[in-house]
Amino acid sequence: MSARSDLVDLELYIHGESDKGLKVSLHDDVANAVWLPKSKVQVGETRGGLKSVKFAEVSLPEWLAIDKGLV
């Protein structure tokens, strides 16, 4: 029996960044963007998006994605 991973990989828009967090959204919607702690996420290579907003694949614990309304 294999162990179930508690990580999810999401394509997220990145609206801002601080020393401790990333401001992200699912649909390039800054009004509904949420902050994620950098200590809990892994960010893949960022790519340019519309209106100079970047997006990337972000891996984070499933509980955090649920808590922030991302899944």
PQR file with spaces between the fields and no chain letter, atoms N, CA, C, O and H, PARSE charges and radii, in Angstrom:
ATOM       1  N    MET     1       0.847   -1.180    0.000 -0.4000 1.5000
ATOM       2  CA   MET     1       0.000    0.000    0.000 -0.0000 2.0000
ATOM       3  C    MET     1       0.891    1.241    0.000  0.5500 1.7000
ATOM       4  O    MET     1       1.816    1.339    0.806 -0.5500 1.4000
ATOM       5  N    SER     2       0.618    2.188   -0.898 -0.4000 1.5000
ATOM       6  CA   SER     2       1.453    3.391   -0.980 -0.0000 2.0000
ATOM       7  C    SER     2       0.878    4.502   -0.105  0.5500 1.7000
ATOM       8  O    SER     2      -0.324    4.561    0.152 -0.5500 1.4000
ATOM       9  H    SER     2      -0.134    2.108   -1.553  0.4000 1.0000
ATOM      10  N    ALA     3       1.762    5.364    0.334 -0.4000 1.5000
ATOM      11  CA   ALA     3       1.338    6.496    1.156 -0.0000 2.0000
ATOM      12  C    ALA     3       0.705    7.557    0.253  0.5500 1.7000
ATOM      13  O    ALA     3       1.211    7.826   -0.836 -0.5500 1.4000
ATOM      14  H    ALA     3       2.738    5.315    0.125  0.4000 1.0000
ATOM      15  N    ARG     4      -0.366    8.141    0.689 -0.4000 1.5000
ATOM      16  CA   ARG     4      -1.061    9.171   -0.077 -0.0000 2.0000
ATOM      17  C    ARG     4      -0.385   10.514    0.179  0.5500 1.7000
ATOM      18  O    ARG     4      -0.151   10.897    1.325 -0.5500 1.4000
ATOM      19  H    ARG     4      -0.777    7.923    1.574  0.4000 1.0000
ATOM      20  N    SER     5      -0.078   11.216   -0.892 -0.4000 1.5000
ATOM      21  CA   SER     5       0.516   12.539   -0.750 -0.0000 2.0000
ATOM      22  C    SER     5      -0.570   13.527   -0.355  0.5500 1.7000
ATOM      23  O    SER     5      -1.704   13.435   -0.825 -0.5500 1.4000
ATOM      24  H    SER     5      -0.267   10.905   -1.823  0.4000 1.0000
ATOM      25  N    ASP     6      -0.222   14.461    0.499 -0.4000 1.5000
ATOM      26  CA   ASP     6      -1.199   15.483    0.876 -0.0000 2.0000
ATOM      27  C    ASP     6      -0.938   16.783    0.126  0.5500 1.7000
ATOM      28  O    ASP     6      -1.461   17.830    0.509 -0.5500 1.4000
ATOM      29  H    ASP     6       0.700   14.536    0.881  0.4000 1.0000
ATOM      30  N    LEU     7      -0.135   16.733   -0.937 -0.4000 1.5000
ATOM      31  CA   LEU     7       0.177   17.917   -1.728 -0.0000 2.0000
ATOM      32  C    LEU     7      -0.711   17.989   -2.970  0.5500 1.7000
ATOM      33  O    LEU     7      -1.077   16.968   -3.554 -0.5500 1.4000
ATOM      34  H    LEU     7       0.289   15.883   -1.248  0.4000 1.0000
ATOM      35  N    VAL     8      -1.043   19.207   -3.353 -0.4000 1.5000
ATOM      36  CA   VAL     8      -1.742   19.444   -4.612 -0.0000 2.0000
ATOM      37  C    VAL     8      -0.899   20.417   -5.435  0.5500 1.7000
ATOM      38  O    VAL     8      -0.211   21.278   -4.887 -0.5500 1.4000
ATOM      39  H    VAL     8      -0.745   20.035   -2.879  0.4000 1.0000
ATOM      40  N    ASP     9      -0.964   20.267   -6.746 -0.4000 1.5000
ATOM      41  CA   ASP     9      -0.272   21.159   -7.670 -0.0000 2.0000
ATOM      42  C    ASP     9      -1.318   21.985   -8.398  0.5500 1.7000
ATOM      43  O    ASP     9      -2.213   21.436   -9.042 -0.5500 1.4000
ATOM      44  H    ASP     9      -1.524   19.567   -7.191  0.4000 1.0000
ATOM      45  N    LEU    10      -1.208   23.300   -8.298 -0.4000 1.5000
ATOM      46  CA   LEU    10      -2.177   24.204   -8.918 -0.0000 2.0000
ATOM      47  C    LEU    10      -1.467   25.223   -9.792  0.5500 1.7000
ATOM      48  O    LEU    10      -0.381   25.689   -9.450 -0.5500 1.4000
ATOM      49  H    LEU    10      -0.482   23.746   -7.775  0.4000 1.0000
ATOM      50  N    GLU    11      -2.079   25.572  -10.926 -0.4000 1.5000
ATOM      51  CA   GLU    11      -1.609   26.686  -11.742 -0.0000 2.0000
ATOM      52  C    GLU    11      -2.242   27.951  -11.163  0.5500 1.7000
ATOM      53  O    GLU    11      -3.457   28.131  -11.243 -0.5500 1.4000
ATOM      54  H    GLU    11      -2.962   25.193  -11.203  0.4000 1.0000
ATOM      55  N    LEU    12      -1.426   28.819  -10.585 -0.4000 1.5000
ATOM      56  CA   LEU    12      -1.937   30.016   -9.917 -0.0000 2.0000
ATOM      57  C    LEU    12      -1.321   31.277  -10.483  0.5500 1.7000
ATOM      58  O    LEU    12      -0.157   31.288  -10.882 -0.5500 1.4000
ATOM      59  H    LEU    12      -0.439   28.672  -10.520  0.4000 1.0000
ATOM      60  N    TYR    13      -2.101   32.330  -10.516 -0.4000 1.5000
ATOM      61  CA   TYR    13      -1.607   33.655  -10.881 -0.0000 2.0000
ATOM      62  C    TYR    13      -0.944   34.268   -9.651  0.5500 1.7000
ATOM      63  O    TYR    13      -1.470   34.164   -8.543 -0.5500 1.4000
ATOM      64  H    TYR    13      -3.047   32.321  -10.191  0.4000 1.0000
ATOM      65  N    ILE    14       0.187   34.895   -9.842 -0.4000 1.5000
ATOM      66  CA   ILE    14       0.924   35.517   -8.745 -0.0000 2.0000
ATOM      67  C    ILE    14       0.772   37.028   -8.860  0.5500 1.7000
ATOM      68  O    ILE    14       1.236   37.640   -9.822 -0.5500 1.4000
ATOM      69  H    ILE    14       0.614   34.979  -10.743  0.4000 1.0000
ATOM      70  N    HIS    15       0.118   37.615   -7.872 -0.4000 1.5000
ATOM      71  CA   HIS    15      -0.180   39.053   -7.895 -0.0000 2.0000
ATOM      72  C    HIS    15       0.777   39.868   -7.044  0.5500 1.7000
ATOM      73  O    HIS    15       0.876   41.082   -7.220 -0.5500 1.4000
ATOM      74  H    HIS    15      -0.259   37.118   -7.091  0.4000 1.0000
ATOM      75  N    GLY    16       1.477   39.228   -6.134 -0.4000 1.5000
ATOM      76  CA   GLY    16       2.390   39.954   -5.267 -0.0000 2.0000
ATOM      77  C    GLY    16       3.230   38.997   -4.456  0.5500 1.7000
ATOM      78  O    GLY    16       2.950   37.800   -4.378 -0.5500 1.4000
ATOM      79  H    GLY    16       1.396   38.241   -5.992  0.4000 1.0000
ATOM      80  N    GLU    17       4.265   39.550   -3.854 -0.4000 1.5000
ATOM      81  CA   GLU    17       5.178   38.733   -3.067 -0.0000 2.0000
ATOM      82  C    GLU    17       5.770   39.580   -1.951  0.5500 1.7000
ATOM      83  O    GLU    17       6.091   40.753   -2.139 -0.5500 1.4000
ATOM      84  H    GLU    17       4.492   40.521   -3.917  0.4000 1.0000
ATOM      85  N    SER    18       5.907   38.965   -0.795 -0.4000 1.5000
ATOM      86  CA   SER    18       6.603   39.597    0.318 -0.0000 2.0000
ATOM      87  C    SER    18       7.700   38.643    0.763  0.5500 1.7000
ATOM      88  O    SER    18       7.877   37.581    0.167 -0.5500 1.4000
ATOM      89  H    SER    18       5.647   38.012   -0.642  0.4000 1.0000
ATOM      90  N    ASP    19       8.425   39.004    1.787 -0.4000 1.5000
ATOM      91  CA   ASP    19       9.459   38.106    2.305 -0.0000 2.0000
ATOM      92  C    ASP    19       8.880   36.770    2.753  0.5500 1.7000
ATOM      93  O    ASP    19       9.539   35.736    2.645 -0.5500 1.4000
ATOM      94  H    ASP    19       8.281   39.867    2.271  0.4000 1.0000
ATOM      95  N    LYS    20       7.652   36.791    3.255 -0.4000 1.5000
ATOM      96  CA   LYS    20       7.073   35.581    3.845 -0.0000 2.0000
ATOM      97  C    LYS    20       5.915   34.980    3.079  0.5500 1.7000
ATOM      98  O    LYS    20       5.439   33.906    3.448 -0.5500 1.4000
ATOM      99  H    LYS    20       7.116   37.631    3.344  0.4000 1.0000
ATOM     100  N    GLY    21       5.437   35.635    2.019 -0.4000 1.5000
ATOM     101  CA   GLY    21       4.257   35.102    1.354 -0.0000 2.0000
ATOM     102  C    GLY    21       4.121   35.455   -0.107  0.5500 1.7000
ATOM     103  O    GLY    21       4.831   36.308   -0.639 -0.5500 1.4000
ATOM     104  H    GLY    21       5.823   36.508    1.720  0.4000 1.0000
ATOM     105  N    LEU    22       3.174   34.764   -0.746 -0.4000 1.5000
ATOM     106  CA   LEU    22       2.793   35.019   -2.135 -0.0000 2.0000
ATOM     107  C    LEU    22       1.309   35.325   -2.180  0.5500 1.7000
ATOM     108  O    LEU    22       0.511   34.649   -1.531 -0.5500 1.4000
ATOM     109  H    LEU    22       2.597   34.071   -0.314  0.4000 1.0000
ATOM     110  N    LYS    23       0.936   36.344   -2.946 -0.4000 1.5000
ATOM     111  CA   LYS    23      -0.469   36.673   -3.144 -0.0000 2.0000
ATOM     112  C    LYS    23      -0.883   36.045   -4.472  0.5500 1.7000
ATOM     113  O    LYS    23      -0.356   36.404   -5.524 -0.5500 1.4000
ATOM     114  H    LYS    23       1.584   36.894   -3.474  0.4000 1.0000
ATOM     115  N    VAL    24      -1.836   35.097   -4.419 -0.4000 1.5000
ATOM     116  CA   VAL    24      -2.185   34.306   -5.597 -0.0000 2.0000
ATOM     117  C    VAL    24      -3.694   34.239   -5.813  0.5500 1.7000
ATOM     118  O    VAL    24      -4.487   34.496   -4.907 -0.5500 1.4000
ATOM     119  H    VAL    24      -2.265   34.805   -3.564  0.4000 1.0000
ATOM     120  N    SER    25      -4.067   33.882   -7.058 -0.4000 1.5000
ATOM     121  CA   SER    25      -5.462   33.612   -7.371 -0.0000 2.0000
ATOM     122  C    SER    25      -5.540   32.537   -8.443  0.5500 1.7000
ATOM     123  O    SER    25      -4.558   32.252   -9.128 -0.5500 1.4000
ATOM     124  H    SER    25      -3.423   33.674   -7.794  0.4000 1.0000
ATOM     125  N    LEU    26      -6.720   31.947   -8.579 -0.4000 1.5000
ATOM     126  CA   LEU    26      -6.943   30.922   -9.598 -0.0000 2.0000
ATOM     127  C    LEU    26      -7.220   31.506  -10.972  0.5500 1.7000
ATOM     128  O    LEU    26      -6.799   30.930  -11.975 -0.5500 1.4000
ATOM     129  H    LEU    26      -7.518   32.179   -8.023  0.4000 1.0000
ATOM     130  N    HIS    27      -7.914   32.631  -11.048 -0.4000 1.5000
ATOM     131  CA   HIS    27      -8.423   33.133  -12.324 -0.0000 2.0000
ATOM     132  C    HIS    27      -7.994   34.570  -12.613  0.5500 1.7000
ATOM     133  O    HIS    27      -8.787   35.351  -13.139 -0.5500 1.4000
ATOM     134  H    HIS    27      -8.256   33.099  -10.233  0.4000 1.0000
ATOM     135  N    ASP    28      -6.767   34.926  -12.283 -0.4000 1.5000
ATOM     136  CA   ASP    28      -6.274   36.284  -12.531 -0.0000 2.0000
ATOM     137  C    ASP    28      -7.233   37.320  -11.961  0.5500 1.7000
ATOM     138  O    ASP    28      -7.546   38.315  -12.614 -0.5500 1.4000
ATOM     139  H    ASP    28      -6.124   34.291  -11.856  0.4000 1.0000
ATOM     140  N    ASP    29      -7.692   37.081  -10.747 -0.4000 1.5000
ATOM     141  CA   ASP    29      -8.669   37.941  -10.083 -0.0000 2.0000
ATOM     142  C    ASP    29      -8.056   38.494   -8.799  0.5500 1.7000
ATOM     143  O    ASP    29      -8.187   37.887   -7.735 -0.5500 1.4000
ATOM     144  H    ASP    29      -7.437   36.273  -10.216  0.4000 1.0000
ATOM     145  N    VAL    30      -7.397   39.627   -8.894 -0.4000 1.5000
ATOM     146  CA   VAL    30      -6.692   40.185   -7.740 -0.0000 2.0000
ATOM     147  C    VAL    30      -7.645   40.496   -6.586  0.5500 1.7000
ATOM     148  O    VAL    30      -7.238   40.457   -5.425 -0.5500 1.4000
ATOM     149  H    VAL    30      -7.291   40.120   -9.757  0.4000 1.0000
ATOM     150  N    ALA    31      -8.899   40.803   -6.889 -0.4000 1.5000
ATOM     151  CA   ALA    31      -9.864   41.106   -5.829 -0.0000 2.0000
ATOM     152  C    ALA    31     -10.113   39.899   -4.929  0.5500 1.7000
ATOM     153  O    ALA    31     -10.460   40.061   -3.759 -0.5500 1.4000
ATOM     154  H    ALA    31      -9.230   40.835   -7.832  0.4000 1.0000
ATOM     155  N    ASN    32      -9.942   38.707   -5.457 -0.4000 1.5000
ATOM     156  CA   ASN    32     -10.153   37.487   -4.675 -0.0000 2.0000
ATOM     157  C    ASN    32      -8.851   36.731   -4.420  0.5500 1.7000
ATOM     158  O    ASN    32      -8.876   35.543   -4.099 -0.5500 1.4000
ATOM     159  H    ASN    32      -9.660   38.576   -6.407  0.4000 1.0000
ATOM     160  N    ALA    33      -7.725   37.406   -4.561 -0.4000 1.5000
ATOM     161  CA   ALA    33      -6.427   36.770   -4.318 -0.0000 2.0000
ATOM     162  C    ALA    33      -6.240   36.527   -2.820  0.5500 1.7000
ATOM     163  O    ALA    33      -6.779   37.250   -1.982 -0.5500 1.4000
ATOM     164  H    ALA    33      -7.704   38.371   -4.822  0.4000 1.0000
ATOM     165  N    VAL    34      -5.465   35.496   -2.510 -0.4000 1.5000
ATOM     166  CA   VAL    34      -5.188   35.138   -1.118 -0.0000 2.0000
ATOM     167  C    VAL    34      -3.679   35.046   -0.920  0.5500 1.7000
ATOM     168  O    VAL    34      -2.922   34.832   -1.867 -0.5500 1.4000
ATOM     169  H    VAL    34      -5.027   34.909   -3.190  0.4000 1.0000
ATOM     170  N    TRP    35      -3.266   35.210    0.316 -0.4000 1.5000
ATOM     171  CA   TRP    35      -1.842   35.082    0.657 -0.0000 2.0000
ATOM     172  C    TRP    35      -1.543   33.655    1.092  0.5500 1.7000
ATOM     173  O    TRP    35      -2.283   33.059    1.874 -0.5500 1.4000
ATOM     174  H    TRP    35      -3.881   35.384    1.085  0.4000 1.0000
ATOM     175  N    LEU    36      -0.437   33.117    0.568 -0.4000 1.5000
ATOM     176  CA   LEU    36       0.060   31.807    0.979 -0.0000 2.0000
ATOM     177  C    LEU    36       1.424   31.984    1.620  0.5500 1.7000
ATOM     178  O    LEU    36       2.251   32.732    1.097 -0.5500 1.4000
ATOM     179  H    LEU    36       0.164   33.601   -0.067  0.4000 1.0000
ATOM     180  N    PRO    37       1.684   31.315    2.742 -0.5600 1.5000
ATOM     181  CA   PRO    37       3.008   31.419    3.362  0.2800 2.0000
ATOM     182  C    PRO    37       4.050   30.680    2.526  0.5500 1.7000
ATOM     183  O    PRO    37       3.846   29.524    2.153 -0.5500 1.4000
ATOM     184  N    LYS    38       5.162   31.344    2.234 -0.4000 1.5000
ATOM     185  CA   LYS    38       6.233   30.721    1.456 -0.0000 2.0000
ATOM     186  C    LYS    38       6.764   29.467    2.124  0.5500 1.7000
ATOM     187  O    LYS    38       7.262   28.567    1.449 -0.5500 1.4000
ATOM     188  H    LYS    38       5.328   32.282    2.537  0.4000 1.0000
ATOM     189  N    SER    39       6.664   29.400    3.436 -0.4000 1.5000
ATOM     190  CA   SER    39       7.169   28.242    4.159 -0.0000 2.0000
ATOM     191  C    SER    39       6.365   26.973    3.880  0.5500 1.7000
ATOM     192  O    SER    39       6.820   25.871    4.187 -0.5500 1.4000
ATOM     193  H    SER    39       6.260   30.131    3.985  0.4000 1.0000
ATOM     194  N    LYS    40       5.170   27.121    3.301 -0.4000 1.5000
ATOM     195  CA   LYS    40       4.289   25.966    3.051 -0.0000 2.0000
ATOM     196  C    LYS    40       4.162   25.617    1.572  0.5500 1.7000
ATOM     197  O    LYS    40       3.492   24.639    1.238 -0.5500 1.4000
ATOM     198  H    LYS    40       4.800   28.016    3.051  0.4000 1.0000
ATOM     199  N    VAL    41       4.786   26.388    0.670 -0.4000 1.5000
ATOM     200  CA   VAL    41       4.597   26.165   -0.765 -0.0000 2.0000
ATOM     201  C    VAL    41       5.919   25.992   -1.496  0.5500 1.7000
ATOM     202  O    VAL    41       6.974   26.423   -1.030 -0.5500 1.4000
ATOM     203  H    VAL    41       5.330   27.182    0.941  0.4000 1.0000
ATOM     204  N    GLN    42       5.834   25.354   -2.650 -0.4000 1.5000
ATOM     205  CA   GLN    42       6.950   25.284   -3.579 -0.0000 2.0000
ATOM     206  C    GLN    42       6.442   25.853   -4.894  0.5500 1.7000
ATOM     207  O    GLN    42       5.369   25.480   -5.366 -0.5500 1.4000
ATOM     208  H    GLN    42       4.977   25.004   -3.029  0.4000 1.0000
ATOM     209  N    VAL    43       7.215   26.758   -5.484 -0.4000 1.5000
ATOM     210  CA   VAL    43       6.807   27.424   -6.709 -0.0000 2.0000
ATOM     211  C    VAL    43       7.712   26.982   -7.844  0.5500 1.7000
ATOM     212  O    VAL    43       8.938   27.047   -7.752 -0.5500 1.4000
ATOM     213  H    VAL    43       8.087   27.062   -5.100  0.4000 1.0000
ATOM     214  N    GLY    44       7.073   26.529   -8.923 -0.4000 1.5000
ATOM     215  CA   GLY    44       7.823   26.178  -10.123 -0.0000 2.0000
ATOM     216  C    GLY    44       8.223   27.444  -10.862  0.5500 1.7000
ATOM     217  O    GLY    44       8.061   28.553  -10.352 -0.5500 1.4000
ATOM     218  H    GLY    44       6.077   26.476   -8.998  0.4000 1.0000
ATOM     219  N    GLU    45       8.737   27.272  -12.049 -0.4000 1.5000
ATOM     220  CA   GLU    45       9.162   28.408  -12.871 -0.0000 2.0000
ATOM     221  C    GLU    45       7.966   29.307  -13.174  0.5500 1.7000
ATOM     222  O    GLU    45       6.921   28.832  -13.619 -0.5500 1.4000
ATOM     223  H    GLU    45       8.868   26.372  -12.464  0.4000 1.0000
ATOM     224  N    THR    46       8.124   30.608  -12.931 -0.4000 1.5000
ATOM     225  CA   THR    46       7.042   31.546  -13.227 -0.0000 2.0000
ATOM     226  C    THR    46       7.070   31.906  -14.703  0.5500 1.7000
ATOM     227  O    THR    46       8.127   31.964  -15.330 -0.5500 1.4000
ATOM     228  H    THR    46       8.972   30.994  -12.569  0.4000 1.0000
ATOM     229  N    ARG    47       5.882   32.145  -15.240 -0.4000 1.5000
ATOM     230  CA   ARG    47       5.728   32.510  -16.642 -0.0000 2.0000
ATOM     231  C    ARG    47       4.890   33.773  -16.715  0.5500 1.7000
ATOM     232  O    ARG    47       4.066   34.039  -15.840 -0.5500 1.4000
ATOM     233  H    ARG    47       5.022   32.098  -14.731  0.4000 1.0000
ATOM     234  N    GLY    48       5.107   34.537  -17.752 -0.4000 1.5000
ATOM     235  CA   GLY    48       4.333   35.759  -17.949 -0.0000 2.0000
ATOM     236  C    GLY    48       2.903   35.447  -18.301  0.5500 1.7000
ATOM     237  O    GLY    48       2.612   34.435  -18.939 -0.5500 1.4000
ATOM     238  H    GLY    48       5.777   34.321  -18.463  0.4000 1.0000
ATOM     239  N    GLY    49       2.022   36.311  -17.888 -0.4000 1.5000
ATOM     240  CA   GLY    49       0.604   36.156  -18.201 -0.0000 2.0000
ATOM     241  C    GLY    49       0.079   37.453  -18.771  0.5500 1.7000
ATOM     242  O    GLY    49       0.852   38.321  -19.175 -0.5500 1.4000
ATOM     243  H    GLY    49       2.258   37.133  -17.369  0.4000 1.0000
ATOM     244  N    LEU    50      -1.221   37.585  -18.805 -0.4000 1.5000
ATOM     245  CA   LEU    50      -1.838   38.807  -19.294 -0.0000 2.0000
ATOM     246  C    LEU    50      -1.577   39.954  -18.328  0.5500 1.7000
ATOM     247  O    LEU    50      -1.439   39.737  -17.125 -0.5500 1.4000
ATOM     248  H    LEU    50      -1.850   36.880  -18.477  0.4000 1.0000
ATOM     249  N    LYS    51      -1.511   41.148  -18.842 -0.4000 1.5000
ATOM     250  CA   LYS    51      -1.365   42.363  -18.021 -0.0000 2.0000
ATOM     251  C    LYS    51      -0.174   42.283  -17.072  0.5500 1.7000
ATOM     252  O    LYS    51      -0.242   42.799  -15.956 -0.5500 1.4000
ATOM     253  H    LYS    51      -1.623   41.325  -19.820  0.4000 1.0000
ATOM     254  N    SER    52       0.887   41.659  -17.486 -0.4000 1.5000
ATOM     255  CA   SER    52       2.139   41.523  -16.736 -0.0000 2.0000
ATOM     256  C    SER    52       1.997   40.745  -15.425  0.5500 1.7000
ATOM     257  O    SER    52       2.909   40.752  -14.597 -0.5500 1.4000
ATOM     258  H    SER    52       0.941   41.239  -18.392  0.4000 1.0000
ATOM     259  N    VAL    53       0.856   40.076  -15.236 -0.4000 1.5000
ATOM     260  CA   VAL    53       0.703   39.196  -14.085 -0.0000 2.0000
ATOM     261  C    VAL    53       1.377   37.878  -14.428  0.5500 1.7000
ATOM     262  O    VAL    53       1.229   37.379  -15.544 -0.5500 1.4000
ATOM     263  H    VAL    53       0.116   40.070  -15.908  0.4000 1.0000
ATOM     264  N    LYS    54       2.106   37.314  -13.493 -0.4000 1.5000
ATOM     265  CA   LYS    54       2.800   36.050  -13.722 -0.0000 2.0000
ATOM     266  C    LYS    54       1.981   34.889  -13.171  0.5500 1.7000
ATOM     267  O    LYS    54       1.132   35.069  -12.298 -0.5500 1.4000
ATOM     268  H    LYS    54       2.226   37.719  -12.587  0.4000 1.0000
ATOM     269  N    PHE    55       2.250   33.699  -13.692 -0.4000 1.5000
ATOM     270  CA   PHE    55       1.629   32.515  -13.111 -0.0000 2.0000
ATOM     271  C    PHE    55       2.645   31.392  -13.070  0.5500 1.7000
ATOM     272  O    PHE    55       3.644   31.401  -13.789 -0.5500 1.4000
ATOM     273  H    PHE    55       2.941   33.552  -14.401  0.4000 1.0000
ATOM     274  N    ALA    56       2.359   30.413  -12.200 -0.4000 1.5000
ATOM     275  CA   ALA    56       3.284   29.305  -11.999 -0.0000 2.0000
ATOM     276  C    ALA    56       2.531   28.123  -11.419  0.5500 1.7000
ATOM     277  O    ALA    56       1.425   28.264  -10.898 -0.5500 1.4000
ATOM     278  H    ALA    56       1.547   30.406  -11.617  0.4000 1.0000
ATOM     279  N    GLU    57       3.151   26.958  -11.519 -0.4000 1.5000
ATOM     280  CA   GLU    57       2.623   25.792  -10.817 -0.0000 2.0000
ATOM     281  C    GLU    57       3.107   25.882   -9.381  0.5500 1.7000
ATOM     282  O    GLU    57       4.302   26.015   -9.116 -0.5500 1.4000
ATOM     283  H    GLU    57       4.049   26.845  -11.943  0.4000 1.0000
ATOM     284  N    VAL    58       2.167   25.807   -8.469 -0.4000 1.5000
ATOM     285  CA   VAL    58       2.480   25.921   -7.041 -0.0000 2.0000
ATOM     286  C    VAL    58       2.039   24.631   -6.359  0.5500 1.7000
ATOM     287  O    VAL    58       0.896   24.199   -6.511 -0.5500 1.4000
ATOM     288  H    VAL    58       1.197   25.699   -8.684  0.4000 1.0000
ATOM     289  N    SER    59       2.947   24.021   -5.609 -0.4000 1.5000
ATOM     290  CA   SER    59       2.639   22.828   -4.815 -0.0000 2.0000
ATOM     291  C    SER    59       2.438   23.260   -3.375  0.5500 1.7000
ATOM     292  O    SER    59       3.255   23.986   -2.808 -0.5500 1.4000
ATOM     293  H    SER    59       3.876   24.372   -5.485  0.4000 1.0000
ATOM     294  N    LEU    60       1.330   22.800   -2.787 -0.4000 1.5000
ATOM     295  CA   LEU    60       1.019   23.170   -1.416 -0.0000 2.0000
ATOM     296  C    LEU    60       0.205   22.071   -0.767  0.5500 1.7000
ATOM     297  O    LEU    60      -0.394   21.252   -1.464 -0.5500 1.4000
ATOM     298  H    LEU    60       0.666   22.211   -3.248  0.4000 1.0000
ATOM     299  N    PRO    61       0.173   22.038    0.562 -0.5600 1.5000
ATOM     300  CA   PRO    61      -0.635   21.024    1.247  0.2800 2.0000
ATOM     301  C    PRO    61      -2.111   21.180    0.893  0.5500 1.7000
ATOM     302  O    PRO    61      -2.626   22.293    0.785 -0.5500 1.4000
ATOM     303  N    GLU    62      -2.772   20.054    0.718 -0.4000 1.5000
ATOM     304  CA   GLU    62      -4.194   20.071    0.348 -0.0000 2.0000
ATOM     305  C    GLU    62      -5.027   20.857    1.361  0.5500 1.7000
ATOM     306  O    GLU    62      -5.932   21.595    0.972 -0.5500 1.4000
ATOM     307  H    GLU    62      -2.354   19.150    0.807  0.4000 1.0000
ATOM     308  N    TRP    63      -4.733   20.707    2.656 -0.4000 1.5000
ATOM     309  CA   TRP    63      -5.516   21.411    3.682 -0.0000 2.0000
ATOM     310  C    TRP    63      -5.421   22.920    3.502  0.5500 1.7000
ATOM     311  O    TRP    63      -6.395   23.634    3.743 -0.5500 1.4000
ATOM     312  H    TRP    63      -3.997   20.107    2.972  0.4000 1.0000
ATOM     313  N    LEU    64      -4.244   23.421    3.076 -0.4000 1.5000
ATOM     314  CA   LEU    64      -4.049   24.860    2.883 -0.0000 2.0000
ATOM     315  C    LEU    64      -4.828   25.330    1.651  0.5500 1.7000
ATOM     316  O    LEU    64      -5.460   26.386    1.680 -0.5500 1.4000
ATOM     317  H    LEU    64      -3.453   22.841    2.880  0.4000 1.0000
ATOM     318  N    ALA    65      -4.782   24.549    0.577 -0.4000 1.5000
ATOM     319  CA   ALA    65      -5.518   24.895   -0.636 -0.0000 2.0000
ATOM     320  C    ALA    65      -7.023   24.967   -0.340  0.5500 1.7000
ATOM     321  O    ALA    65      -7.715   25.862   -0.824 -0.5500 1.4000
ATOM     322  H    ALA    65      -4.269   23.691    0.553  0.4000 1.0000
ATOM     323  N    ILE    66      -7.510   24.033    0.445 -0.4000 1.5000
ATOM     324  CA   ILE    66      -8.934   24.040    0.824 -0.0000 2.0000
ATOM     325  C    ILE    66      -9.255   25.240    1.710  0.5500 1.7000
ATOM     326  O    ILE    66     -10.252   25.928    1.495 -0.5500 1.4000
ATOM     327  H    ILE    66      -6.948   23.306    0.839  0.4000 1.0000
ATOM     328  N    ASP    67      -8.410   25.485    2.702 -0.4000 1.5000
ATOM     329  CA   ASP    67      -8.604   26.589    3.631 -0.0000 2.0000
ATOM     330  C    ASP    67      -8.646   27.943    2.906  0.5500 1.7000
ATOM     331  O    ASP    67      -9.398   28.835    3.298 -0.5500 1.4000
ATOM     332  H    ASP    67      -7.600   24.926    2.877  0.4000 1.0000
ATOM     333  N    LYS    68      -7.844   28.088    1.859 -0.4000 1.5000
ATOM     334  CA   LYS    68      -7.772   29.351    1.115 -0.0000 2.0000
ATOM     335  C    LYS    68      -8.744   29.410   -0.053  0.5500 1.7000
ATOM     336  O    LYS    68      -8.757   30.398   -0.787 -0.5500 1.4000
ATOM     337  H    LYS    68      -7.233   27.363    1.540  0.4000 1.0000
ATOM     338  N    GLY    69      -9.568   28.361   -0.245 -0.4000 1.5000
ATOM     339  CA   GLY    69     -10.575   28.348   -1.305 -0.0000 2.0000
ATOM     340  C    GLY    69     -10.000   28.151   -2.694  0.5500 1.7000
ATOM     341  O    GLY    69     -10.585   28.604   -3.679 -0.5500 1.4000
ATOM     342  H    GLY    69      -9.557   27.559    0.351  0.4000 1.0000
ATOM     343  N    LEU    70      -8.860   27.479   -2.785 -0.4000 1.5000
ATOM     344  CA   LEU    70      -8.219   27.273   -4.083 -0.0000 2.0000
ATOM     345  C    LEU    70      -8.609   25.946   -4.735  0.5500 1.7000
ATOM     346  O    LEU    70      -8.318   25.723   -5.911 -0.5500 1.4000
ATOM     347  H    LEU    70      -8.385   27.111   -1.986  0.4000 1.0000
ATOM     348  N    VAL    71      -9.257   25.078   -3.987 -0.4000 1.5000
ATOM     349  CA   VAL    71      -9.774   23.812   -4.534 -0.0000 2.0000
ATOM     350  C    VAL    71     -11.210   23.621   -4.100  0.5500 1.7000
ATOM     351  O    VAL    71     -11.833   22.619   -4.451 -0.5500 1.4000
ATOM     352  H    VAL    71      -9.493   25.259   -3.032  0.4000 1.0000
